[in-house]
Amino acid sequence: MQLKDLRPAEGSKKSRKRVGRGNSSGHGTTAGRGTKGQLSRSGGGKGAGFEGGQQPLAMRLPKLPGFTNHSRVEYAPVNVARLEGLFADGDTVDAESLMAKGVIKHDYIPVKVLGDGELTKKLTVKVDKVSASAKAKIEAAGGKVEPAC
């Protein structure tokens, strides 16, 4: 036996139905679609997801999951450990000084100081928000927390 002798098994290959090729083919005139009605027309039938006039599932569900609060304020977080490494004793920490040192990218984004890490330097912190643990660490080191101007 050679490669040229290989043939598919008898009856495994069927020729496709050629509709609309004359009445003698057995699938002429209406091409197996029936006589009249929605399904006999070109482009006829219901669209994908049609539920018989009921509001489709894709339209009943919300477009995106969850809820977005448009009045939420996003703060740029800065930990006291970062302040310890970047600022000298007696320095003032505000949005401009943080931006100058590359901690935050923009000075118009509100800043919140968080209490992760240790602080030994006496700093004056003037930012939008300070967590309770960060405030305690700043004041324990001899510094003070003032409201942002």
C-alpha positions in Angstrom: 0.0 0.0 0.0 1.2 3.5 -0.9 0.1 6.9 0.1 -1.7 7.4 -3.2 -3.8 4.4 -2.5 -5.3 5.8 0.7 -9.0 6.6 0.5 -11.6 7.6 3.1 -13.9 4.8 4.4 -17.0 4.1 2.3 -19.9 6.4 3.3 -17.8 8.6 5.5 -17.7 11.5 3.0 -20.9 13.1 2.0 -21.3 15.8 -0.7 -22.8 19.1 0.6 -26.4 20.0 -0.1 -26.4 22.6 -3.0 -29.6 24.5 -2.5 -31.2 26.8 -5.0 -29.6 25.1 -8.0 -32.8 24.2 -10.0 -35.7 22.0 -9.3 -34.1 18.8 -10.6 -31.6 19.0 -7.7 -34.5 18.4 -5.3 -33.6 21.7 -3.5 -34.7 24.3 -6.0 -37.4 27.1 -5.9 -37.7 27.6 -2.1 -34.3 26.0 -1.4 -35.7 24.0 1.6 -36.9 27.1 3.4 -40.7 26.5 3.0 -43.1 28.8 1.2 -43.7 32.0 3.2 -42.9 33.5 6.6 -40.1 35.2 8.4 -37.7 32.3 8.1 -38.1 32.0 4.3 -36.9 35.6 3.7 -33.3 36.6 3.3 -32.1 38.0 6.6 -35.2 36.6 8.3 -35.4 35.1 11.7 -34.7 36.4 15.2 -31.4 37.9 16.2 -29.1 36.3 18.7 -30.3 36.8 22.2 -33.9 37.5 21.2 -36.3 36.3 24.0 -39.7 36.5 22.3 -40.2 40.2 23.1 -39.1 39.9 26.7 -36.2 42.2 27.7 -33.1 40.3 26.7 -30.7 39.2 29.5 -27.9 41.3 28.1 -30.0 44.4 28.5 -31.4 43.4 32.0 -28.0 43.2 33.5 -25.9 46.3 34.4 -23.2 47.3 32.0 -20.4 47.1 34.6 -20.3 45.3 37.9 -20.6 47.2 41.2 -21.1 50.8 41.9 -18.7 53.8 41.4 -19.0 56.6 43.9 -18.2 59.7 41.8 -17.6 61.9 44.8 -14.9 59.5 46.2 -11.6 61.2 47.0 -8.4 59.2 46.2 -5.4 60.0 48.3 -1.8 59.5 47.5 -0.5 57.3 50.4 2.8 58.1 52.0 4.1 56.1 55.0 6.1 57.5 57.9 9.0 55.2 57.1 9.3 57.0 53.7 9.4 60.4 55.5 12.1 59.0 57.8 14.4 58.2 54.9 13.8 61.3 52.8 13.6 64.3 55.3 16.0 65.7 57.7 15.3 66.6 61.3 13.2 69.8 61.5 11.9 69.7 57.9 8.4 70.6 56.8 6.6 67.9 54.9 4.0 69.2 52.4 2.8 68.4 48.9 5.5 70.6 47.3 8.3 69.0 49.2 7.0 65.5 48.6 6.7 66.3 44.8 10.3 67.7 44.8 11.6 64.5 46.3 9.7 62.4 43.8 7.3 60.7 46.4 4.2 61.9 44.6 3.8 62.9 40.9 1.3 65.8 41.2 0.8 68.3 44.0 -3.0 68.7 43.2 -3.7 65.1 44.4 -4.5 65.1 48.1 -1.9 63.3 50.3 -2.5 61.0 53.3 0.3 60.0 55.7 0.0 56.5 57.0 1.6 54.9 60.0 3.7 52.1 58.6 7.3 52.2 59.8 9.2 54.1 62.5 9.9 57.8 62.8 12.7 59.3 64.9 13.0 62.8 63.3 11.1 65.9 64.4 9.0 66.8 61.3 6.2 69.3 60.7 3.6 67.6 58.6 1.2 69.8 56.5 -0.8 67.4 54.3 -4.5 66.8 53.6 -4.9 63.8 56.0 -3.0 61.9 58.6 -4.0 58.5 60.0 -4.3 58.2 63.8 -1.2 55.9 64.1 0.9 58.2 61.9 -0.1 61.2 64.0 0.9 59.4 67.2 4.3 58.5 65.8 5.0 62.0 64.5 4.0 63.6 67.8 6.0 60.9 69.8 9.1 61.9 67.8 8.6 65.6 68.7 7.0 66.7 65.5 3.6 68.2 64.9 0.7 67.8 62.5 -0.8 70.9 61.0 -3.7 71.2 58.5 -2.7 71.8 54.8 -2.9 75.4 53.7 
